[in-house]
Amino acid sequence: MAILEVSSLGKIYTTRFGGNKVQALSDVSFSVEQGEYVAIMGESGSGKTTLLNILAALDKPTTGSVLLEGKDITKIKEKEISAFRRDNLGFVFQDFNLLDTFSIKDNIFLPLVLLGCGYEKMNARLTPIAKRLGITEILEKYPYEVSGGQKQRTAVARAIITNPKLILADEPTGALDSRSTDGLLDVFADLNADGQTILMVTHSTKAASRAGRVLFIKDGSVYHQLYRGNCTNEGMYQRISDTLTLLMSGGDADA
């Protein structure tokens, strides 16, 4: 069953004085099944960040619709958007977006505090998540006291503690070293194996090779997509590399 359905999405930006119009997205359509792990790739300026912002209800399209479990998020009233994001979406960003004046624990608790949860309920949710992500020992520390990999695991914990329908990840490995990247990708794989739906925008072929499907965006449109099938991570890596080469050279990808 499709949890996310994107139909004929278009986005046109008008410059400040209305002199020029820029087509950021053009007739983008795809769906994401419940429990899928999808990566979105494309060159800078291809439209993938605009797409992610629309999926996150941070921006509205010029045309088209985005249905999350049948609800068109492009039609949500402005005053209801924050609550919708909090109730349905989990976010993982490249720069972590943690508050330095909050402990690791309090950073993770923040979305539950906004939902009005009591401390006992929050703590009950946090304990198994912290253990799973290997951050139990740093919960009382502050973001400036821990490594980049630990910060990103904290961000993942914050994203999943509300049991979101969909995790949106924006370049989640971009600020990590190789070892921390491997650790984070293992976490995403484990979450997905448990049924969590993940949509990740990335420049990293290595990160994308762990997904079940890769969508390639070019000039604001879906250029091609790859399904993992029975492919190994190494095999998927090679297929993605080959497709990116075609994308940059202007060739046509195989169907």
NUVEX-228227 format. One record per residue (C-alpha): residue in one letter; y, x, z. Coordinates in Angstrom, 3 decimals. Example, Ala and Ser with C-alpha at 12.3 -4.5 7.8 and 13.67 -1.06 7.14 Angstrom:
BEGIN
<node type="A" c2="-4.500" c1="12.300" c3="7.800"/>
<node type="S" c2="-1.060" c1="13.670" c3="7.140"/>
***
This chain:
BEGIN
<node type="M" c2="0.000" c1="0.000" c3="0.000"/>
<node type="A" c2="3.443" c1="1.327" c3="-0.947"/>
<node type="I" c2="5.681" c1="1.898" c3="2.065"/>
<node type="L" c2="8.610" c1="3.040" c3="-0.107"/>
<node type="E" c2="9.554" c1="1.663" c3="-3.525"/>
<node type="V" c2="12.444" c1="3.172" c3="-5.462"/>
<node type="S" c2="13.429" c1="1.158" c3="-8.548"/>
<node type="S" c2="15.885" c1="2.058" c3="-11.330"/>
<node type="L" c2="18.063" c1="4.073" c3="-8.976"/>
<node type="G" c2="21.350" c1="5.314" c3="-10.376"/>
<node type="K" c2="24.306" c1="7.028" c3="-8.753"/>
<node type="I" c2="27.691" c1="7.738" c3="-10.317"/>
<node type="Y" c2="30.354" c1="9.650" c3="-8.424"/>
<node type="T" c2="33.984" c1="9.228" c3="-9.415"/>
<node type="T" c2="36.365" c1="12.110" c3="-8.808"/>
<node type="R" c2="39.210" c1="11.668" c3="-6.342"/>
<node type="F" c2="41.756" c1="10.451" c3="-8.869"/>
<node type="G" c2="39.236" c1="8.593" c3="-11.011"/>
<node type="G" c2="39.583" c1="10.910" c3="-13.964"/>
<node type="N" c2="35.934" c1="11.963" c3="-14.260"/>
<node type="K" c2="32.594" c1="10.358" c3="-13.523"/>
<node type="V" c2="29.474" c1="12.347" c3="-12.649"/>
<node type="Q" c2="26.010" c1="10.846" c3="-13.125"/>
<node type="A" c2="24.031" c1="12.239" c3="-10.182"/>
<node type="L" c2="20.978" c1="9.985" c3="-10.618"/>
<node type="S" c2="19.776" c1="8.050" c3="-13.636"/>
<node type="D" c2="17.058" c1="5.373" c3="-13.597"/>
<node type="V" c2="14.916" c1="7.000" c3="-10.896"/>
<node type="S" c2="11.772" c1="5.019" c3="-10.065"/>
<node type="F" c2="8.763" c1="5.957" c3="-7.943"/>
<node type="S" c2="6.800" c1="4.710" c3="-4.966"/>
<node type="V" c2="5.299" c1="6.377" c3="-1.905"/>
<node type="E" c2="2.074" c1="5.072" c3="-0.417"/>
<node type="Q" c2="1.495" c1="4.653" c3="3.296"/>
<node type="G" c2="0.263" c1="8.014" c3="4.619"/>
<node type="E" c2="1.345" c1="10.054" c3="1.569"/>
<node type="Y" c2="2.902" c1="13.514" c3="1.771"/>
<node type="V" c2="5.352" c1="13.903" c3="-1.109"/>
<node type="A" c2="7.541" c1="16.882" c3="-1.980"/>
<node type="I" c2="10.622" c1="16.614" c3="-4.191"/>
<node type="M" c2="11.713" c1="19.681" c3="-6.134"/>
<node type="G" c2="14.451" c1="20.513" c3="-8.609"/>
<node type="E" c2="17.181" c1="23.013" c3="-9.340"/>
<node type="S" c2="20.502" c1="22.911" c3="-7.471"/>
<node type="G" c2="22.542" c1="20.037" c3="-8.877"/>
<node type="S" c2="19.457" c1="18.166" c3="-10.108"/>
<node type="G" c2="20.160" c1="15.163" c3="-7.869"/>
<node type="K" c2="17.464" c1="15.616" c3="-5.233"/>
<node type="T" c2="19.929" c1="15.816" c3="-2.325"/>
<node type="T" c2="21.715" c1="12.687" c3="-3.553"/>
<node type="L" c2="18.339" c1="10.972" c3="-3.732"/>
<node type="L" c2="17.453" c1="12.015" c3="-0.192"/>
<node type="N" c2="20.821" c1="10.790" c3="1.111"/>
<node type="I" c2="20.223" c1="7.376" c3="-0.439"/>
<node type="L" c2="16.687" c1="7.197" c3="0.977"/>
<node type="A" c2="18.139" c1="8.071" c3="4.389"/>
<node type="A" c2="20.716" c1="5.247" c3="4.068"/>
<node type="L" c2="23.482" c1="7.865" c3="4.258"/>
<node type="D" c2="24.761" c1="6.915" c3="0.801"/>
<node type="K" c2="24.498" c1="3.873" c3="-1.439"/>
<node type="P" c2="23.377" c1="3.880" c3="-5.084"/>
<node type="T" c2="25.459" c1="2.559" c3="-7.949"/>
<node type="T" c2="22.449" c1="0.699" c3="-9.321"/>
<node type="G" c2="18.857" c1="0.036" c3="-8.300"/>
<node type="S" c2="17.052" c1="-0.639" c3="-5.041"/>
<node type="V" c2="15.144" c1="1.179" c3="-2.286"/>
<node type="L" c2="12.555" c1="-0.904" c3="-0.433"/>
<node type="L" c2="11.112" c1="0.353" c3="2.840"/>
<node type="E" c2="8.238" c1="-1.950" c3="3.746"/>
<node type="G" c2="9.843" c1="-4.584" c3="1.540"/>
<node type="K" c2="13.357" c1="-4.325" c3="3.014"/>
<node type="D" c2="16.086" c1="-3.194" c3="0.626"/>
<node type="I" c2="17.908" c1="-0.513" c3="2.594"/>
<node type="T" c2="20.756" c1="-0.462" c3="0.056"/>
<node type="K" c2="21.723" c1="-3.970" c3="1.214"/>
<node type="I" c2="21.853" c1="-3.230" c3="4.947"/>
<node type="K" c2="25.244" c1="-3.922" c3="6.501"/>
<node type="E" c2="27.219" c1="-0.888" c3="7.620"/>
<node type="K" c2="27.147" c1="-1.908" c3="11.285"/>
<node type="E" c2="23.325" c1="-2.135" c3="11.202"/>
<node type="I" c2="22.560" c1="1.121" c3="9.379"/>
<node type="S" c2="22.463" c1="3.421" c3="12.429"/>
<node type="A" c2="20.006" c1="1.149" c3="14.219"/>
<node type="F" c2="17.882" c1="0.898" c3="11.072"/>
<node type="R" c2="17.643" c1="4.692" c3="10.762"/>
<node type="R" c2="16.817" c1="5.045" c3="14.440"/>
<node type="D" c2="14.073" c1="2.397" c3="14.267"/>
<node type="N" c2="12.433" c1="3.447" c3="11.003"/>
<node type="L" c2="13.195" c1="7.034" c3="9.985"/>
<node type="G" c2="12.617" c1="10.504" c3="11.406"/>
<node type="F" c2="14.701" c1="13.435" c3="10.165"/>
<node type="V" c2="13.973" c1="17.166" c3="9.981"/>
<node type="F" c2="16.815" c1="19.355" c3="8.693"/>
<node type="Q" c2="17.063" c1="22.966" c3="7.529"/>
<node type="D" c2="19.622" c1="23.822" c3="10.228"/>
<node type="F" c2="17.739" c1="21.940" c3="12.987"/>
<node type="N" c2="20.757" c1="19.831" c3="14.088"/>
<node type="L" c2="20.083" c1="20.434" c3="17.784"/>
<node type="L" c2="22.738" c1="20.128" c3="20.478"/>
<node type="D" c2="23.219" c1="23.476" c3="22.265"/>
<node type="T" c2="24.490" c1="21.780" c3="25.434"/>
<node type="F" c2="21.231" c1="19.794" c3="25.730"/>
<node type="S" c2="17.907" c1="21.257" c3="26.819"/>
<node type="I" c2="14.994" c1="21.188" c3="24.393"/>
<node type="K" c2="13.601" c1="18.194" c3="26.280"/>
<node type="D" c2="16.885" c1="16.281" c3="26.155"/>
<node type="N" c2="17.287" c1="16.990" c3="22.435"/>
<node type="I" c2="13.888" c1="15.422" c3="21.832"/>
<node type="F" c2="14.674" c1="12.496" c3="24.131"/>
<node type="L" c2="17.966" c1="11.663" c3="22.384"/>
<node type="P" c2="16.703" c1="9.006" c3="19.923"/>
<node type="L" c2="14.745" c1="7.305" c3="22.727"/>
<node type="V" c2="17.838" c1="7.305" c3="24.941"/>
<node type="L" c2="19.697" c1="5.556" c3="22.125"/>
<node type="L" c2="16.875" c1="2.999" c3="22.013"/>
<node type="G" c2="17.338" c1="2.362" c3="25.727"/>
<node type="C" c2="13.952" c1="3.734" c3="26.854"/>
<node type="G" c2="13.385" c1="4.594" c3="30.509"/>
<node type="Y" c2="12.598" c1="8.154" c3="31.642"/>
<node type="E" c2="8.928" c1="7.492" c3="32.467"/>
<node type="K" c2="8.279" c1="6.022" c3="29.022"/>
<node type="M" c2="10.103" c1="8.903" c3="27.334"/>
<node type="N" c2="8.177" c1="11.487" c3="29.323"/>
<node type="A" c2="4.857" c1="9.776" c3="28.556"/>
<node type="R" c2="5.627" c1="9.997" c3="24.844"/>
<node type="L" c2="6.848" c1="13.583" c3="25.020"/>
<node type="T" c2="3.918" c1="15.152" c3="26.896"/>
<node type="P" c2="1.261" c1="14.872" c3="24.133"/>
<node type="I" c2="3.777" c1="15.686" c3="21.388"/>
<node type="A" c2="5.011" c1="18.831" c3="23.149"/>
<node type="K" c2="1.441" c1="19.975" c3="23.716"/>
<node type="R" c2="0.532" c1="19.348" c3="20.098"/>
<node type="L" c2="3.545" c1="21.277" c3="18.805"/>
<node type="G" c2="3.155" c1="24.132" c3="21.282"/>
<node type="I" c2="6.568" c1="23.702" c3="22.907"/>
<node type="T" c2="5.599" c1="22.597" c3="26.431"/>
<node type="E" c2="6.680" c1="25.939" c3="27.927"/>
<node type="I" c2="10.206" c1="25.777" c3="26.455"/>
<node type="L" c2="11.191" c1="22.183" c3="27.278"/>
<node type="E" c2="13.674" c1="23.233" c3="29.973"/>
<node type="K" c2="15.262" c1="25.920" c3="27.804"/>
<node type="Y" c2="18.262" c1="25.477" c3="25.510"/>
<node type="P" c2="18.267" c1="25.820" c3="21.698"/>
<node type="Y" c2="20.130" c1="29.163" c3="21.822"/>
<node type="E" c2="17.325" c1="30.570" c3="23.989"/>
<node type="V" c2="14.443" c1="29.938" c3="21.564"/>
<node type="S" c2="13.351" c1="31.131" c3="18.122"/>
<node type="G" c2="13.970" c1="29.437" c3="14.783"/>
<node type="G" c2="10.364" c1="28.298" c3="14.598"/>
<node type="Q" c2="10.589" c1="26.772" c3="18.078"/>
<node type="K" c2="13.849" c1="25.045" c3="17.142"/>
<node type="Q" c2="12.211" c1="23.486" c3="14.110"/>
<node type="R" c2="9.218" c1="22.324" c3="16.158"/>
<node type="T" c2="11.716" c1="20.748" c3="18.527"/>
<node type="A" c2="13.323" c1="18.992" c3="15.573"/>
<node type="V" c2="9.909" c1="17.727" c3="14.459"/>
<node type="A" c2="9.186" c1="16.456" c3="17.982"/>
<node type="R" c2="12.510" c1="14.601" c3="17.968"/>
<node type="A" c2="11.682" c1="13.127" c3="14.557"/>
<node type="I" c2="8.247" c1="11.789" c3="15.512"/>
<node type="I" c2="8.854" c1="10.641" c3="19.091"/>
<node type="T" c2="10.073" c1="7.239" c3="17.858"/>
<node type="N" c2="6.901" c1="6.734" c3="15.759"/>
<node type="P" c2="8.914" c1="6.448" c3="12.514"/>
<node type="K" c2="7.602" c1="4.736" c3="9.418"/>
<node type="L" c2="8.810" c1="7.658" c3="7.290"/>
<node type="I" c2="9.780" c1="11.278" c3="7.974"/>
<node type="L" c2="12.481" c1="12.666" c3="5.679"/>
<node type="A" c2="12.606" c1="16.467" c3="5.657"/>
<node type="D" c2="15.459" c1="18.367" c3="3.989"/>
<node type="E" c2="14.540" c1="22.006" c3="3.254"/>
<node type="P" c2="12.675" c1="22.203" c3="6.597"/>
<node type="T" c2="11.458" c1="25.782" c3="6.012"/>
<node type="G" c2="14.735" c1="27.088" c3="4.589"/>
<node type="A" c2="15.875" c1="28.865" c3="7.767"/>
<node type="L" c2="12.443" c1="30.084" c3="8.883"/>
<node type="D" c2="10.596" c1="33.372" c3="8.464"/>
<node type="S" c2="7.167" c1="33.457" c3="6.824"/>
<node type="R" c2="5.175" c1="33.083" c3="10.034"/>
<node type="S" c2="7.280" c1="30.182" c3="11.320"/>
<node type="T" c2="7.084" c1="28.551" c3="7.887"/>
<node type="D" c2="3.285" c1="28.651" c3="7.980"/>
<node type="G" c2="3.313" c1="27.159" c3="11.468"/>
<node type="L" c2="5.627" c1="24.314" c3="10.486"/>
<node type="L" c2="3.630" c1="23.505" c3="7.352"/>
<node type="D" c2="0.475" c1="23.357" c3="9.476"/>
<node type="V" c2="2.255" c1="20.869" c3="11.763"/>
<node type="F" c2="3.251" c1="18.702" c3="8.795"/>
<node type="A" c2="-0.308" c1="18.813" c3="7.449"/>
<node type="D" c2="-1.692" c1="17.725" c3="10.833"/>
<node type="L" c2="0.824" c1="14.888" c3="11.139"/>
<node type="N" c2="0.019" c1="13.714" c3="7.634"/>
<node type="A" c2="-3.723" c1="13.885" c3="8.341"/>
<node type="D" c2="-3.063" c1="11.462" c3="11.217"/>
<node type="G" c2="-1.394" c1="9.035" c3="8.822"/>
<node type="Q" c2="2.292" c1="9.987" c3="9.031"/>
<node type="T" c2="4.163" c1="9.424" c3="5.761"/>
<node type="I" c2="6.337" c1="12.432" c3="4.854"/>
<node type="L" c2="8.912" c1="12.903" c3="2.087"/>
<node type="M" c2="10.213" c1="16.466" c3="1.846"/>
<node type="V" c2="12.948" c1="17.946" c3="-0.333"/>
<node type="T" c2="12.368" c1="21.666" c3="-0.828"/>
<node type="H" c2="13.099" c1="24.670" c3="-3.024"/>
<node type="S" c2="9.998" c1="26.389" c3="-1.652"/>
<node type="T" c2="6.937" c1="26.430" c3="-3.883"/>
<node type="K" c2="4.886" c1="27.409" c3="-0.841"/>
<node type="A" c2="6.080" c1="24.371" c3="1.125"/>
<node type="A" c2="5.579" c1="22.009" c3="-1.806"/>
<node type="S" c2="2.059" c1="23.338" c3="-2.396"/>
<node type="R" c2="0.976" c1="21.767" c3="0.891"/>
<node type="A" c2="1.981" c1="18.256" c3="-0.208"/>
<node type="G" c2="-0.307" c1="15.712" c3="-1.806"/>
<node type="R" c2="2.125" c1="15.036" c3="-4.634"/>
<node type="V" c2="5.184" c1="16.792" c3="-6.035"/>
<node type="L" c2="8.019" c1="15.010" c3="-7.835"/>
<node type="F" c2="10.260" c1="17.144" c3="-10.036"/>
<node type="I" c2="13.863" c1="16.001" c3="-10.527"/>
<node type="K" c2="15.892" c1="17.242" c3="-13.489"/>
<node type="D" c2="19.395" c1="16.118" c3="-14.490"/>
<node type="G" c2="19.172" c1="13.146" c3="-12.139"/>
<node type="S" c2="15.857" c1="11.807" c3="-13.425"/>
<node type="V" c2="12.173" c1="12.179" c3="-12.582"/>
<node type="Y" c2="10.994" c1="14.898" c3="-14.964"/>
<node type="H" c2="7.346" c1="15.162" c3="-13.952"/>
<node type="Q" c2="4.954" c1="14.753" c3="-11.044"/>
<node type="L" c2="1.833" c1="16.567" c3="-9.918"/>
<node type="Y" c2="-0.996" c1="15.135" c3="-7.840"/>
<node type="R" c2="-3.066" c1="17.453" c3="-5.670"/>
<node type="G" c2="-6.445" c1="15.875" c3="-6.337"/>
<node type="N" c2="-9.078" c1="18.431" c3="-5.308"/>
<node type="C" c2="-6.694" c1="21.375" c3="-5.777"/>
<node type="T" c2="-6.519" c1="24.127" c3="-3.152"/>
<node type="N" c2="-3.131" c1="25.199" c3="-1.797"/>
<node type="E" c2="-3.345" c1="28.257" c3="-4.049"/>
<node type="G" c2="-4.157" c1="26.148" c3="-7.085"/>
<node type="M" c2="-1.335" c1="23.728" c3="-6.296"/>
<node type="Y" c2="1.051" c1="26.660" c3="-5.886"/>
<node type="Q" c2="0.212" c1="27.891" c3="-9.390"/>
<node type="R" c2="0.584" c1="24.441" c3="-10.944"/>
<node type="I" c2="3.974" c1="23.977" c3="-9.292"/>
<node type="S" c2="5.104" c1="27.430" c3="-10.453"/>
<node type="D" c2="4.075" c1="26.638" c3="-14.025"/>
<node type="T" c2="5.921" c1="23.308" c3="-13.950"/>
<node type="L" c2="9.086" c1="24.898" c3="-12.547"/>
<node type="T" c2="8.986" c1="27.467" c3="-15.349"/>
<node type="L" c2="8.822" c1="24.648" c3="-17.905"/>
<node type="L" c2="11.557" c1="22.738" c3="-16.124"/>
<node type="M" c2="13.934" c1="25.707" c3="-16.208"/>
<node type="S" c2="13.105" c1="26.552" c3="-19.819"/>
<node type="G" c2="13.592" c1="22.980" c3="-20.982"/>
<node type="G" c2="9.989" c1="22.519" c3="-22.101"/>
<node type="D" c2="7.896" c1="19.362" c3="-21.750"/>
<node type="A" c2="5.401" c1="19.115" c3="-18.942"/>
<node type="D" c2="1.957" c1="17.748" c3="-19.593"/>
<node type="A" c2="1.392" c1="14.147" c3="-18.588"/>
***
